[in-house]
Amino acid sequence: MKDLQVLRAEIDQLDEQLWEIIGKRADVVRQVGEWKHLHGEQVVQPERWQQVIEHCLAQGKQYGLSEELIREVMEALHKESVRVES
């Protein structure tokens, strides 16, 4: 078994990667927002949101994550995406 400090260092590295990915996601969301504004599309598109959440639920379950966690994370990301796109 690994030492606790080593395990915590691994978690810290993964957290850093997670924030980097979320930041990259936000950059793409900004581009989506610009595209939507240029083409007169609504920021919130319920059909797309449903597709995203279903896809993420399926993916997250493959990693043994609870539906509650997946929904909470995706809802937080969606809320931020709407803010960024608006």
Backbone as CSV, one residue per row, in Angstrom:
resi,resn,N_x,N_y,N_z,CA_x,CA_y,CA_z,C_x,C_y,C_z
1,MET,0.850,-1.190,0.000,0.000,0.000,0.000,0.887,1.242,0.000
2,LYS,0.453,2.234,-0.740,1.203,3.485,-0.823,1.062,4.278,0.465
3,ASP,2.051,5.107,0.699,2.048,6.016,1.833,0.941,7.062,1.645
4,LEU,0.357,7.508,2.748,-0.733,8.487,2.694,-0.311,9.764,1.971
5,GLN,0.905,10.225,2.227,1.369,11.453,1.563,1.467,11.261,0.050
6,VAL,1.879,10.084,-0.377,1.973,9.790,-1.807,0.576,9.784,-2.422
7,LEU,-0.364,9.167,-1.736,-1.735,9.130,-2.218,-2.325,10.529,-2.306
8,ARG,-2.067,11.338,-1.299,-2.579,12.716,-1.313,-1.941,13.523,-2.438
9,ALA,-0.664,13.281,-2.699,0.011,13.973,-3.805,-0.626,13.578,-5.138
10,GLU,-1.008,12.319,-5.277,-1.692,11.866,-6.487,-3.033,12.574,-6.644
11,ILE,-3.765,12.695,-5.541,-5.047,13.401,-5.578,-4.833,14.856,-5.979
12,ASP,-3.813,15.496,-5.418,-3.517,16.890,-5.768,-3.233,17.029,-7.263
13,GLN,-2.476,16.096,-7.823,-2.169,16.129,-9.259,-3.436,15.958,-10.090
14,LEU,-4.265,15.023,-9.686,-5.519,14.790,-10.402,-6.441,16.003,-10.312
15,ASP,-6.478,16.637,-9.149,-7.282,17.857,-9.002,-6.789,18.941,-9.951
16,GLU,-5.476,19.082,-10.060,-4.913,20.086,-10.963,-5.320,19.786,-12.407
17,GLN,-5.259,18.511,-12.805,-5.669,18.117,-14.153,-7.160,18.382,-14.366
18,LEU,-7.935,18.127,-13.334,-9.375,18.360,-13.413,-9.674,19.829,-13.687
19,TRP,-9.013,20.727,-12.965,-9.233,22.168,-13.168,-8.753,22.609,-14.542
20,GLU,-7.671,22.017,-15.005,-7.178,22.344,-16.342,-8.222,21.947,-17.395
21,ILE,-8.790,20.765,-17.252,-9.805,20.297,-18.196,-11.052,21.167,-18.119
22,ILE,-11.456,21.524,-16.916,-12.638,22.392,-16.764,-12.379,23.754,-17.407
23,GLY,-11.170,24.258,-17.255,-10.810,25.527,-17.898,-10.864,25.426,-19.417
24,LYS,-10.357,24.332,-19.960,-10.415,24.126,-21.412,-11.862,24.006,-21.874
25,ARG,-12.667,23.331,-21.073,-14.093,23.191,-21.393,-14.747,24.580,-21.444
26,ALA,-14.404,25.433,-20.480,-14.968,26.789,-20.437,-14.574,27.590,-21.676
27,ASP,-13.357,27.379,-22.169,-12.934,28.064,-23.394,-13.809,27.648,-24.575
28,VAL,-14.103,26.363,-24.681,-14.955,25.884,-25.768,-16.387,26.399,-25.580
29,VAL,-16.852,26.440,-24.344,-18.190,26.962,-24.054,-18.296,28.409,-24.512
30,ARG,-17.259,29.207,-24.288,-17.263,30.594,-24.749,-17.433,30.660,-26.272
31,GLN,-16.736,29.775,-26.965,-16.842,29.730,-28.424,-18.258,29.322,-28.855
32,VAL,-18.834,28.368,-28.140,-20.216,27.956,-28.427,-21.149,29.149,-28.228
33,GLY,-20.938,29.892,-27.148,-21.764,31.070,-26.882,-21.665,32.094,-27.993
34,GLU,-20.448,32.325,-28.469,-20.257,33.274,-29.576,-20.990,32.791,-30.821
35,TRP,-20.883,31.498,-31.119,-21.562,30.935,-32.282,-23.073,31.094,-32.150
36,LYS,-23.600,30.776,-30.975,-25.043,30.894,-30.746,-25.512,32.332,-30.927
37,HIS,-24.748,33.287,-30.406,-25.125,34.701,-30.549,-25.116,35.132,-32.019
38,LEU,-24.100,34.697,-32.756,-24.003,35.047,-34.175,-25.140,34.453,-35.002
39,HIS,-25.620,33.274,-34.604,-26.631,32.560,-35.374,-28.027,32.632,-34.759
40,GLY,-28.183,33.460,-33.739,-29.498,33.654,-33.140,-30.057,32.445,-32.407
41,GLU,-29.180,31.601,-31.907,-29.604,30.412,-31.164,-29.795,30.747,-29.686
42,GLN,-30.712,30.040,-29.049,-30.920,30.210,-27.608,-29.734,29.628,-26.843
43,VAL,-29.412,30.250,-25.725,-28.316,29.752,-24.896,-28.663,28.383,-24.339
44,VAL,-29.828,28.254,-23.747,-30.232,26.975,-23.153,-31.042,26.196,-24.175
45,GLN,-30.589,24.984,-24.452,-31.270,24.099,-25.386,-31.562,22.785,-24.663
46,PRO,-32.797,22.636,-24.169,-33.144,21.476,-23.341,-32.847,20.118,-23.973
47,GLU,-33.030,20.003,-25.279,-32.768,18.719,-25.934,-31.283,18.361,-25.838
48,ARG,-30.442,19.344,-26.066,-28.995,19.125,-25.978,-28.602,18.783,-24.552
49,TRP,-29.157,19.496,-23.596,-28.847,19.230,-22.191,-29.218,17.793,-21.837
50,GLN,-30.352,17.327,-22.310,-30.791,15.955,-22.032,-29.804,14.948,-22.629
51,GLN,-29.336,15.211,-23.838,-28.344,14.333,-24.467,-27.056,14.294,-23.648
52,VAL,-26.611,15.463,-23.218,-25.368,15.558,-22.447,-25.491,14.797,-21.138
53,ILE,-26.566,15.015,-20.412,-26.700,14.380,-19.097,-26.811,12.863,-19.245
54,GLU,-27.541,12.391,-20.243,-27.653,10.945,-20.456,-26.303,10.333,-20.797
55,HIS,-25.554,11.013,-21.652,-24.222,10.533,-22.031,-23.293,10.488,-20.814
56,CYS,-23.322,11.534,-20.030,-22.442,11.605,-18.855,-22.831,10.584,-17.789
57,LEU,-24.121,10.356,-17.630,-24.567,9.330,-16.679,-24.030,7.964,-17.088
58,ALA,-24.103,7.658,-18.358,-23.597,6.369,-18.841,-22.088,6.275,-18.654
59,GLN,-21.372,7.330,-18.981,-19.919,7.327,-18.824,-19.518,7.216,-17.360
60,GLY,-20.144,8.031,-16.523,-19.795,8.047,-15.109,-20.042,6.718,-14.429
61,LYS,-21.107,6.058,-14.815,-21.421,4.750,-14.224,-20.353,3.722,-14.570
62,GLN,-19.732,3.855,-15.737,-18.641,2.951,-16.117,-17.452,3.069,-15.167
63,TYR,-17.332,4.230,-14.534,-16.249,4.459,-13.580,-16.698,4.226,-12.140
64,GLY,-17.896,3.725,-11.973,-18.397,3.424,-10.635,-18.860,4.642,-9.858
65,LEU,-19.171,5.729,-10.554,-19.614,6.954,-9.890,-21.128,6.933,-9.713
66,SER,-21.586,7.532,-8.637,-23.020,7.550,-8.364,-23.729,8.522,-9.299
67,GLU,-24.992,8.221,-9.571,-25.800,9.107,-10.402,-25.901,10.484,-9.753
68,GLU,-25.995,10.516,-8.430,-26.096,11.791,-7.715,-24.872,12.670,-7.983
69,LEU,-23.683,12.087,-7.883,-22.463,12.855,-8.127,-22.423,13.356,-9.565
70,ILE,-22.726,12.477,-10.498,-22.680,12.846,-11.910,-23.627,14.009,-12.184
71,ARG,-24.848,13.895,-11.668,-25.829,14.966,-11.883,-25.378,16.280,-11.245
72,GLU,-24.851,16.214,-10.012,-24.415,17.439,-9.324,-23.275,18.114,-10.073
73,VAL,-22.309,17.338,-10.515,-21.168,17.907,-11.240,-21.635,18.507,-12.560
74,MET,-22.439,17.752,-13.295,-22.888,18.242,-14.595,-23.814,19.443,-14.458
75,GLU,-24.640,19.466,-13.439,-25.508,20.635,-13.233,-24.685,21.870,-12.893
76,ALA,-23.628,21.687,-12.107,-22.745,22.819,-11.797,-22.038,23.308,-13.062
77,LEU,-21.553,22.372,-13.877,-20.903,22.749,-15.128,-21.892,23.425,-16.082
78,HIS,-23.108,22.919,-16.122,-24.128,23.500,-16.996,-24.465,24.923,-16.555
79,LYS,-24.616,25.110,-15.260,-24.917,26.444,-14.730,-23.812,27.437,-15.118
80,GLU,-22.564,26.999,-14.984,-21.446,27.863,-15.352,-21.428,28.096,-16.854
81,SER,-21.748,27.069,-17.629,-21.772,27.206,-19.094,-22.816,28.231,-19.528
82,VAL,-23.985,28.177,-18.932,-25.042,29.144,-19.245,-24.571,30.551,-18.904
83,ARG,-23.914,30.699,-17.758,-23.399,32.008,-17.356,-22.380,32.523,-18.371
84,VAL,-21.471,31.642,-18.793,-20.422,32.030,-19.724,-20.996,32.360,-21.106
85,GLU,-21.989,31.578,-21.539,-22.575,31.778,-22.864,-23.461,33.024,-22.931
86,SER,-23.991,33.439,-21.800,-24.946,34.572,-21.808,-24.273,35.914,-21.995
